[in-house]
Amino acid sequence: MPTTELYTECLSASWLAERFAVDPGRIDALRRSGELIAVRDQGSTEWMFPAWQLEGREPRRVVARVVAAAREVGIDEAELYRLLTGRLGLRGNRRLVDLILEGRDDEVVAAVRSARAR
């Protein structure tokens, strides 16, 4: 099942590297070490990276904490992406990503820890 529409906020590693003037190899290394979140369509070999996780040329500090919390509770990166970009509650359009952008890191980490893999 293609999920490209789900990842509309994401950029390829090469695009992200160019946009933020970062070496593409460093982007991949950050993904492997859990400092960046990356997702990909089923059957694809191309990783896609949400641009909101970078601040300047560096990953936001909370990203590594969020990835670690997700791994603790058995959430893979695709589910983590859905959790972070899905609506909070039944009303409104706020998302956990919005809390990250507001600097409410501890709340986001707690929300991820309280989630469980489906």
VENVENGI-V32005 format. One record per residue. N is the residue number from 1. BURIAL is b if it has 9 or more other ideal C-beta (glycine too) atoms within 8 Angstrom, else e. D_LAST is the distance of its C-alpha to the last C-alpha in Angstrom with 1 decimal. Layout:
# VENVENGI-V32005
N_BURIAL_D_LAST + N_BURIAL_D_LAST
This chain:
# VENVENGI-V32005
1_e_17.7 + 2_e_19.3 + 3_b_17.6 + 4_e_20.8 + 5_e_21.0 + 6_e_17.8 + 7_b_19.5 + 8_e_22.8 + 9_e_23.0 + 10_b_22.9 + 11_b_25.9 + 12_b_26.7 + 13_b_27.7 + 14_e_31.3 + 15_e_31.3 + 16_b_29.7 + 17_b_32.2 + 18_e_35.1 + 19_e_34.1 + 20_b_33.8 + 21_e_36.5 + 22_b_34.4 + 23_e_34.8 + 24_b_32.0 + 25_e_31.9 + 26_b_31.1 + 27_b_28.2 + 28_b_26.7 + 29_e_27.6 + 30_b_25.9 + 31_b_22.6 + 32_e_22.9 + 33_e_23.7 + 34_e_20.7 + 35_b_23.1 + 36_b_21.9 + 37_b_18.7 + 38_b_18.9 + 39_b_17.0 + 40_b_18.4 + 41_b_18.4 + 42_e_17.4 + 43_e_20.7 + 44_e_22.2 + 45_e_23.8 + 46_e_24.3 + 47_b_22.2 + 48_b_22.0 + 49_b_22.3 + 50_b_21.9 + 51_b_25.5 + 52_e_24.8 + 53_b_23.8 + 54_b_27.5 + 55_e_30.3 + 56_e_33.6 + 57_e_33.3 + 58_e_30.9 + 59_b_27.1 + 60_b_26.5 + 61_e_26.4 + 62_b_23.2 + 63_b_21.2 + 64_b_21.5 + 65_b_20.5 + 66_b_17.3 + 67_b_16.4 + 68_b_17.3 + 69_b_15.3 + 70_b_12.1 + 71_b_13.1 + 72_e_13.9 + 73_b_10.4 + 74_e_8.9 + 75_b_8.0 + 76_e_9.9 + 77_b_12.6 + 78_e_11.5 + 79_b_8.4 + 80_b_11.0 + 81_b_13.5 + 82_b_11.7 + 83_b_11.2 + 84_b_14.8 + 85_b_16.3 + 86_e_14.8 + 87_e_17.2 + 88_e_17.4 + 89_e_18.0 + 90_e_19.4 + 91_e_22.6 + 92_e_23.8 + 93_e_22.7 + 94_e_22.0 + 95_b_19.1 + 96_b_18.2 + 97_b_20.2 + 98_e_23.1 + 99_b_22.9 + 100_b_23.1 + 101_e_26.1 + 102_e_27.7 + 103_e_27.4 + 104_e_25.1 + 105_b_23.3 + 106_e_22.8 + 107_e_21.0 + 108_b_18.5 + 109_b_17.9 + 110_e_17.5 + 111_b_15.0 + 112_b_12.8 + 113_b_13.4 + 114_e_12.5 + 115_b_9.0 + 116_e_6.2 + 117_e_3.8 + 118_e_0.0
